[in-house]
């Protein structure tokens, strides 16, 4: 797949988002070419390979391989798990609405417009609960559950990852 992009080279966050998208979407290859910049991302079965070709004036710092893979989990002391246990027990009765994509989370249709849902609102399947902007496309996210919004887990205009929790809903 070849894609033309804007005149400015991609920044590191855009490249990392694209790597994550390729890894999760099942797309086998993405290639972006600009005047003096070329980015090719090829996905193997469970790994993603990245090749960046650019003249030296665009290369501020090479993308380290560690940036593509999550860092290893630090050792957790034995005393840490018990305090964390009560929080999931309280949230166990709630349904979590998760992000279906990588993008930017918006609670309303635009600046100065009312939010789609607030804590305490009752929702039904098909009701728009937020917007996620991905690659300049604004995607309305609809509820797939009925219930009452208990908590909004993401701040407005913040980036979200695929499968990141957005809302807690009490289905009772």
N, C-alpha and C positions, 0 to 999 in steps of 0.2 A: 504494500500500500504506500503510495507516495502522496505527501501532503505539502502544499505550499503554506508558509507561515508568514507572519508580519516581517517587516524589514529589520526589526531588532532580534538579536539572538535570544534564545530561550534562557531563562534564569534557572538556577539549580533546583528550585522548588517545582517549577513546571516540568523539568526533566524527571524528577523523582515521582511526581504525580503520574506522568506518562508511563514510567516503568511499572508502577503499581497497577495502573489500568491494564497494561498489556499482560501482566502476570495473572490478573484475575479474570480478564475477559475471554481468554482463550484465543485471542488474535495471535497469529504466529510471527508477524513481522510488521513493524512500523518504520517508515523512513521519512525524515523531514529534511528538505534541502532549502538552503537560502543562498544568497550570493557568495558569502565566504564561510558558510557554516553547513555542516551535514551531520545529522544524527540518525543512526540506525539502531533499532532495538529489535532483537530477535529472541523469541521465547523458545526455550527448550522444553522438555517435558515438565520439569519442576523448577527449572532455573531460568533466569533471564540474563542474556548477554547484551552488553551495551558497547557500541563503538561510536566514538565522537571524533570527527575530523574537522579541525578548524585551524586557521592560521594562528600563530603565537599571540597576536594582539587580542584575540578573543578568549584565550585560555588563561583565566585568572588563577585557577587552581584545578588540577585534574580531579575528577570524581573518584574518590577512593572506593575500592570494592566494599568496604565496610558500610558505606552509605546505602548500598543496594540491599543488603541483608540486615535484618534486625539484630541488634547486639545480643550476645548471649545473656540470659537471665542471671542476675546476680544471686549469690547464695543468700537465702533467707534464713534468719535465725529461727530456731524452733519456737520461740515465744511469740513471733509475729502472727501466725495464722489464727489463734483463738480470738484476738480482738477484732479481726476482720470478719469473723463468722456471723455476728449479730446483724450486720447491715444487709447481707444477702437474705437472711431469714425474714426481715421486714419487707424487703422488696419482692420476695418469692410469690406473693399473692398478686403482684402486678404483671401486666403484659408489657413488654418492651417493644416499642416501635423503633426499628433500626433503619439507617440510611441505605437505600438501594444502590448508591453510587458515591464516587468521590466528587466533591465539589464544595461550593460555599452555601451554607445554610442561611435561609432568610425566613423570618417569622411572618412577614407581610408581603403584599404584592409590590410594595414600593415605599420609598421614604414618605412619612406622613400619613400612610394608609394604615387602617386598623390591622392588628395581627389576626391570623387565621384562627388560632385557638389560644386560650389562656388556661392557667391552672383552674380547675373546677368546672370547665366546660364539658358538656356531654358530646361525644362524637359517635358517628355511625360509619359503617363501611361506605367508601366513596366520597366522604367529606375531605376537602383539601385541608391539610394540616400545616403545610409549609411549602417552601420552594427551595430546590437545590439547583444552583447554577453550575453547569459543567460545560466548559469549552464554549462560553458565551451563549449557551442555551439554557433557558429557564424552565426547569421541569417541576410541575406541580406534583407534590407527593400527597397521595390520598390515603386515608386510613383504611386498614383492612380489618379493623376490630371495632366493636362497640364498647362504650364505657365512658368513664370520666377521667380527664387529664389530671394526673396527680403531680407530675413534675416535668418541667422542660429541662432537658439535660445539656443543651448547647446554647451558647449565647448567639444573638443575632449577628449575621455577617461574619461568622467564623468558619474556617475550613472544617470539613468533615471527611472521614474515611469511609470506605465501603464497610457496611455492617456495623457502623458505630451507633450506639444507642442515642436516640433523639428525644423520645418521650417515654414516660411511664404512665400506663393507663390502668385504672381499676375497672376490671370487667364486671364487677358486681352490680 
